[in-house]
Amino acid sequence: MGRRLLLIANGNAQNVTPYGRGVIAKALSAEFDFQQVQTDRPGHAISLARSAAEEGVDIVVAHGGDGTVNEVANGLAGTGTAVGILPGGLANVFARSLGIPEDAVEAAGMLLERIGSGAPPRRVPLGRIDDRYFVANAGVGFDATIVRQVELRQGTKKRGGELFFVWTGVRVFFTYYDRRKPKIQLEWGDGATETRDGLFLTIFQNTSPYTYLGKREMRLCPDAGLDGGVDCFALDTMRTRTVLPMAISAFGRARRIRRSKRAILVKDRQWYVVTCESPMLVQADGELIGERDRMRIESVPDALLVFS
């Protein structure tokens, strides 16, 4: 029997189509002992990937967006089963940061070529927020609130695409989010200079960029990469005159972020602790993981095998 491969597809992802899945399945089944399954609920891909690793499956392919990749990574972290990624979401941040083509059929061809050449998968670090791994980013507060509002309107999300995310972000900023009272404290070391309170949001990146708008990268932690620890971006103000220019700068060279006295930019750390005055929403790779008032964020070296 040949090598075993499981394809986990999210049929609700922005760009996962029956036709594309059929083409991909035909190509993969010609080379592997092949099985495919479609997710039907949040967390399903975690259990599918974990079971596949326990059964000795060689490769699990995630076909979907960053949320699907996140769940598959959580099922495979620390195992000897490698993951392949076929983008099917809107941003596909982790896949694009690895140089994987945005077109899923093209990505499948690249994956088969890489495996056929005998090139081994690479080991990459993952971030972890308490017991939940993240491949690209995690956030406490503002961006998690955007995620919640998007999840409440799945149909509009699929129809509206990136413009819906932008519009939701604007609505959250001006309507839903408390911009008057900061509630977050951040620690990243034992010294007095390695603690900040009075923060409105914290975002953690395992790699860069934070997200994409079309082809443009949004770089909140511009130096983040898979060759180090986790980077953090935080703000001690939510004033429009500060946040808007900083957001625009993030789509360029991020100079305002690097120079601003209102932004906290911490690079390449192995751990952080976030404490909130009251429970706040938390997201990991665009997936809402609940409300928490205290959490530990860590960098986990060599946690995942990835074909890229």
N, C-alpha and C positions, 0 to 999 in steps of 0.2 A: 504494500500500500504506500502511495506517495505522501508527500507532506500535506498536512491538513490545514485548511483555511476556512475561517468563518467570516462571512460578510454580514455586518450589522448595519441596517439601513433605517434611517428615520424618514418615513414617508411624508411627514408633515414639514420637513425642512424646505426652505425656500426654493431650492433648485434641484430637488430629487424628483425625477420623473420615472414612470414605468418604463418608458422606452430606454432611457439611459441605464436603468438598473438591468434591463434585459441584455443590452450590449455588454455591460460590465460582467454580468454573470456568465455569459457565454465565453468571454475571454478568460476569466479566472478558472472556470470549470475545466478548461482544456489543459490546464497546467497543474491543478491541485485536486486533492480529495476535497471537494467543495460543498459547502452548505451555506445557505443564507437565511436570515430571519429579519423581520421588520419589527421595530419597537412599537409598543402600544400604550406606554404610560411613562411618566417621569421615573427615572431610576432603573428602568428595564434593562438598558444597555449595560449598567454596572453588573447586574446579576448574570446577564448573558456572557459578558467578557470574563467574569470571575469563574464561572462554570467551565468556560472553554479552556482557561489556563489550567484548572484542576484536572481536566480530561486530557491534557497534553496536546491541545491544538497548537500548531506551530505559529500561525499568524492570524490575528484578528484585524479585519479591515473595517474602519469606521467610515460610513458613507452618510454624511450629514454636515451640520454646522459645528460651531465650537462647542455647543452643549453636548452633542453626540460624542465628539472627541473627548470631552471632559469625562463623560460617564465611562467610556471604554477605558480611558487612562486610569480611572479609579478602580476598575475591575482588574487591570493588568499590572498596576504598580507593584514593583518588588518581585515580579515573576520572571520566568524565562521566555514568556510568550511575547512576540513582537507585535507592534501595531503598524498598520498601513493606513493612510488617510486619503479618502476621496472626497474633496470638498463638495458640499451640497447646501451650505447655508448662505447667509447674506455677506458677512464679513470674512469668515474663514481665517481668522487672525493667525492661529498657530500654524495652519498648513502653509499660508503665504509666507510666514516668517521663516519656514524651512525651505522655501523655494519650490513648493509643490504647485503644479499648474492649477488654475482655478477651474478649468474644465475637467469634470470628473472622468470622462472617458480618456482624455489625454493623461490624466493622473494615473489611471489604471495601467495604461501602456508603459508609463515611466516606472511604475511599481514593478511590473512584470520584467522589464528590462533590468532593473536594479537587482531583483532577486535572481534572475537568470544568469547574471554576470558573476554570481557568487559573492558579491559584496555584502558584508555583514551589516546588520542594523546598528545604529549608533545608540549609545546610552546618553540620555539627557536628564537633567535635573527637573524636578517638579516643585512647585510651591505647594504648601499645605496650610490650610486654615482650620485649625483644630483637627478633625478627622477627615476633612474633605480636601483632596488634591485639586490643584488647578494647573493647567498647562500654560496659559497665557497670562491671565490677570484675575484678581479678586478685588472687591471693593466693599467698603462699609459706608452706608449712608446714602449719598446723593445718587451715585450710579446704580445702586441696588434699588432705589426708589423708581428710577427710570425703568429698570427691568420689570418691576412689579406692574407698572402701568402698561407696559408693552404686553406682558403676559395676559392681562385682562382683556386684550383686544387682538386675539390671535388672527382672526380673519382680516382685520384692517392691517395688521403687520405684514401679512403675506401679499396683500394688494398694494400697500403703500411703500414697501421696501425701505430704503434708506431715508427717504423723506419723512416717513412716519416716525422713525427713530429720532430724527432731528426735531420734528415738531413735538414729540413727547418730551424730549429733553428740555425744550423751551417751556412747555407747560409745567413740568415739574419744578423748574427753576423759579418761575414766577408765581406758582399757585400752590403746589403740594409740599414743598420743602421749607422747613424752618430756617430762614437765613438770618435770624436775629440772635439766637442763642446757641453758641457752640456746645457740643456735648461729648466730644471725643478727646481722649488722652492717648498719646502714642509713646511707647518706649522701644528703644532699639539697642540698649546697652545699660550698664550699671552706673554710669556716671551721671552727674547732674545735667551735663550738656547733651545727654542722649535721651532726654525726655521732653516732650512738648504737650501742653494741654491747650484748651481753648480752640480746638480744631472743629471744622465743619464736615470734613470728609477725609478719608484715606483710601488710596488706591495702591495696590501692590502688583508688580509686574515680574513675571518669570522670564519674559522675553519682550522685545519691542517689535512693532509698535503696540500701543494700547488698543487701537482699532483702526479701521479704514473708513473713509468716505469716498466711495468710488475707488480711484487709484491712489488717492492721497492718504498718506500715513498720518495718524494722530499720535504724537509722541509725548506722552506725559512724563515718562521716565526714559529720556532719550538714550541713556547709556546702558539700559537693561539688555541682557543677553544670556544665552544658554551656557556661557563659559564662567558664570559666577553665581552669586547668591541672588536673593530677591531684592529689587529696588522698590522704593516707596515714594509716592507723591501725596502731599497733604496741603490743605489750605486753612489759614486762620481767618479768612474773610470770605463772604459770599456777595460782596458788593459788585454790582453789574460793571462798574467802571474798572474793576480789577479782573474779574472772571472772564469777561468777553474778550479783551485783548489777549489774555493768556491762552484762551481756547484757540483763538486765531493763530497765535504764535506756535501752538502745538502742531499745527498743520504745516509749519515751515521748519525753521532751525531751532525752535523752542528757546530762543534767547531770553524771552521774558520769564520763562519758567526757571532758567538757570540763574537769572539775576534778581528775581523778585524777592523782596523781604517778606512777602506774605505767603510765599510758597515754601514748603519744606521738602527738600529733595534728598533722600538718603539712598546711598548706593551700596550694592553688593553686600548685604547683610545676611547672616544665617538665621536670625530670628527677630521678631517684633512682638510686642504685646499691645493690644488695643483694648481700652476700657471706656465704656460709654455710661453716661449718667442714667440712661434708661435704655432698654433694648432697642437696637436699630437693625434695619434690614441689611442683609449681607448677600453678595452675589459672588459666584465663582464661574468664570468663563461664560458670563451671560445667563447663568442659571441661578434662580433665587434659592438660597439654602436656609432661609429662615431669619429670625430675629435673635440677636445675641447682645449681651452687655459686656462680655469679656471674651477675648479670643487670643490665641497664640498663632502667629504666622511664621512658618519655617521654610527654609530651603532644604529639599531632600535630594542630595547628589545621586546621580546615576540611577534614578528611580524607574525609568521607563526605557524600553527598547523600541526604537522608531526607525522605520525605513523612510528615508528622505533623499 
